Amino acid sequence: MSKVKVGIIGGSGLNNPEIFDSPREYEVQTPFGNPSDTLLEGLIDGVPCVLLARHGRKHSIMPTNINYRANIWALKKSGCTHVIVSTACGSLQEHIKPGDFVIVDQFIDRTTKRAQTFHDGEEGHPPGILHLPMDTPFCPDTRKHLETSCKELNYAVHPTGTVVTVEGPRFSTKAESRMFQLWGGDVINMTTVPEVILARELGLFYAAVAMATDYDCWREEEVPVTVEQVMATIKLNAEKVILVLRNTITKIAAEDWTEKIDFLKNSVESNIMIPT
């Protein structure tokens, strides 16, 4: 049975070393520069895990300036097989209420300034051009474990959802928010892309639990989103996110991923075009 190691990318409420048994902190160097912060490694219910603060522990890195490639590379270099993440998001749908969890299964990319591949032709980077299939961006099996964990904990959860990732750091205009609704968006955030793409490139099983913190700005009777509103909802639900992730990690570790690891690796390598 294959051994798993779970990378966790999160923000507020997930930077506390007390979530680990036997924690240790270390730095990782990558061909793409430095990750957002040092990595924290330890055990959760006996399962090896690595924690990385997406925006840095002081939340000092804005979404566009996050070194997504270094973050994902560092987790892979640390031996991770999976990456599960938490992300705050705005709701674009009436039925997704602030405080609800959404196990997103699709994304719409509205970013414009971010490197989305490791295969960029630069010296010291992976060779070739990777035409990565992205029909199913998030790992279905890991997503199912997240959904089951939410249900077992009696948390409001939506098992699917399309996340619109915008460049940020500003919030949407009303016109944009309504447009994203018409496109079929369920929630909106600033960080899922390119994180999910890069994880797939390195053969990592990636899934995200999105927590709705607000209704963006499309809802006429609602006060438009503010940082204060977002942080208040995150604070109220931070412990819930930790419990969902802990529960999910034990489920991941109980499964044999050997064949799935090989399949994912082959699905990536078969789509790399090496110049002749």
Beta strands, then each sheet from edge to edge (+ up, - down):
strand 1: 6-10
strand 2: 21-26
strand 3: 39-44
strand 4: 47-53
strand 5: 82-91
strand 6: 101-102
strand 7: 106-110
strand 8: 129-130
strand 9: 157-158
strand 10: 162-166
strand 11: 187-189
strand 12: 205-214
strand 13: 272-273
sheet 1: 2+ 3- 4+ 1+ 5+ 11- 10- 7-
sheet 2: 2+ 3- 4+ 1+ 5+ 12+ 6- 9-
sheet 3: 8+ 13-
end
